[in-house]
Amino acid sequence: MDTTADARTAWDGIYASRPTATDPRPNVRLTETVAELPPGDALELGCGEGGDTLWLARRGWRVTAVDLSAVAVERLNALARSHGLADRVTAEQHDLGASFPEAPEDPDGPEGPKAPEGPQGLTGGFDLVTAHYLHTPFDLDRSAVLRRAAQALRPGGRLLVVDHGSTAPWSWNQDPDVRFPSPREVAEGLALDPAGWT
């Protein structure tokens, strides 16, 4: 059984079953964390309906947004066009377990200066990489994806991971088969040198 095809079909079904959002809202953690940053190149992993992507693009960011769902990607491209943001948004379908998006071309051109190597050997092309609720019931080495996301940053770039917390012991919906990693587990899975990260 091809789990990637199953996952694509499932996520396409989820998005196709919902009405198309006309102005999806951004994640509040994104708006709190990024509002004061100067715009640059951003990568959104698991873009879904595109609320974060559109919010960033409106603030001058060039955004590469990826999702496994072709339906989500098509809808986001249409939204970017309808909001006059198509020049700032590139939405692509990606299976993050198999490939990773490339940074946009340097505005100085392909012969422009290469970024110096930063902490952890960073030489990526993004100033910001976000992964909000990048969870799936399908097979995905999420820690490997997040490590690759960290490596996609330019020196001084920011990695923003927003997750569901692990289920509280008093939760009314205790499903023993569903468990989300704690913040400590996410950080340990990234295996980053704390000296190079804040």
C-alpha positions in Angstrom: 0.0 0.0 0.0 1.4 3.4 -0.9 1.0 5.5 2.2 1.9 8.7 0.4 -0.9 8.2 -2.0 -3.2 7.4 0.9 -2.2 10.5 2.7 -2.7 12.7 -0.4 -6.1 11.2 -1.0 -7.1 11.7 2.7 -5.9 15.4 2.9 -7.4 16.2 -0.5 -10.7 14.8 0.8 -10.5 16.9 4.0 -9.9 20.1 2.1 -12.4 19.3 -0.7 -15.1 18.7 1.9 -14.8 22.2 3.3 -16.0 25.4 1.7 -13.1 27.5 0.3 -12.0 30.1 2.7 -11.9 33.6 1.3 -9.7 35.2 3.9 -8.3 32.5 6.3 -6.9 33.7 9.6 -3.3 33.4 10.5 -2.1 31.5 13.5 -1.9 33.8 16.5 1.6 32.4 17.5 2.8 33.5 14.1 1.5 37.0 14.4 2.9 37.4 17.9 6.3 36.0 17.0 6.9 37.5 13.5 5.1 40.9 13.6 8.3 42.8 14.4 10.7 40.9 12.1 11.8 42.5 8.8 10.3 40.7 5.8 12.4 38.3 3.9 12.0 34.8 2.4 9.7 32.4 4.3 8.8 28.8 4.0 5.6 27.4 5.4 5.4 23.7 5.9 1.9 22.3 5.8 0.2 25.5 4.5 -3.3 24.2 4.5 -5.8 27.0 3.7 -3.0 29.6 3.6 -3.9 32.0 6.4 -0.3 32.2 7.6 1.0 32.5 4.0 -1.3 35.4 3.1 -0.6 37.2 6.4 3.2 37.0 5.7 2.8 38.1 2.1 0.7 41.1 3.1 3.6 42.2 5.3 6.1 42.0 2.5 7.5 38.4 2.9 8.1 36.2 -0.2 6.5 32.9 0.9 7.0 29.4 -0.4 4.1 27.5 0.9 3.9 23.7 0.7 1.3 21.0 1.4 0.8 17.4 0.5 -2.8 18.2 -0.6 -3.2 19.4 -4.2 -6.6 20.8 -3.2 -5.0 23.0 -0.5 -2.2 24.2 -2.9 -4.7 25.0 -5.7 -6.9 27.0 -3.3 -4.0 28.9 -1.9 -2.7 29.9 -5.3 -6.2 31.1 -6.3 -6.5 33.1 -3.0 -3.1 34.7 -3.6 -4.2 35.8 -7.0 -7.5 37.1 -5.8 -5.8 39.1 -3.0 -3.2 40.5 -5.4 -0.3 38.6 -3.7 0.6 36.1 -6.5 4.0 37.8 -6.9 4.8 37.1 -3.2 3.4 33.6 -2.9 4.6 30.3 -4.4 2.4 27.4 -3.3 3.6 23.9 -4.2 2.6 20.3 -3.5 5.3 18.5 -1.6 5.7 15.2 0.1 8.1 16.4 2.8 9.1 12.8 3.6 10.5 12.5 0.0 11.6 16.0 -1.0 12.1 19.5 0.4 11.3 22.8 -1.3 14.1 25.0 -2.6 14.6 28.5 -1.5 13.6 31.2 -4.1 16.3 32.6 -6.3 18.5 35.2 -4.8 17.1 38.6 -5.9 20.7 39.6 -6.7 20.7 36.8 -9.3 22.2 33.3 -9.5 25.7 34.7 -9.4 24.9 36.7 -6.2 27.0 36.2 -3.1 26.6 32.9 -1.2 25.5 33.3 2.4 28.3 32.7 4.8 28.0 29.5 6.9 26.3 30.1 10.2 25.8 28.0 13.3 25.0 24.4 12.7 26.4 24.8 9.1 23.4 26.9 8.0 23.6 28.0 4.4 19.9 27.8 3.5 17.9 30.4 1.7 15.0 31.2 4.1 14.8 33.8 6.8 11.8 32.1 8.4 10.5 28.5 8.3 7.2 27.7 10.0 5.6 24.4 10.8 2.2 24.8 12.5 0.4 21.7 13.5 2.5 19.5 11.2 0.9 16.3 12.4 -0.4 13.4 10.4 -1.7 9.9 11.1 0.3 8.8 8.1 3.9 7.7 8.0 6.2 10.8 8.2 9.5 11.2 10.0 8.6 14.5 11.4 11.8 15.0 13.3 13.8 14.6 10.1 11.5 17.1 8.4 12.0 19.6 11.2 15.8 19.1 11.1 15.8 19.7 7.4 13.7 22.8 8.0 16.3 24.1 10.4 19.0 23.6 7.8 16.9 25.5 5.2 17.5 28.7 7.2 19.9 31.4 6.5 22.2 32.4 9.4 20.1 34.4 11.8 16.9 32.8 10.4 14.0 31.7 12.6 12.3 28.3 12.9 8.8 28.5 14.4 7.2 25.2 15.3 3.7 25.3 16.8 2.2 22.0 18.0 -0.7 20.5 19.7 0.4 19.9 23.3 0.4 16.4 24.6 -3.0 15.5 26.0 -3.6 16.7 29.5 -4.3 14.0 32.1 -7.7 15.5 32.8 -8.7 15.7 29.1 -12.2 14.3 28.4 -10.9 12.9 25.1 -8.3 10.4 26.1 -7.4 8.3 23.0 -4.6 6.0 23.9 -3.6 5.8 20.2 -3.2 9.5 19.8 -0.2 11.3 21.4 1.5 14.5 20.5 5.1 15.2 21.4 5.9 17.6 24.3 8.0 20.7 23.5 11.0 19.0 25.1 10.5 15.9 22.8 10.3 18.2 19.7 13.5 20.0 20.7 15.3 16.7 21.4 14.1 15.4 18.0 15.7 18.4 16.3 19.1 17.5 17.8 20.3 21.1 17.5 23.3 22.5 19.4 21.8 24.9 21.9 24.8 27.2 21.6 23.8 28.1 18.0 20.1 28.5 18.7 17.9 30.8 20.8 
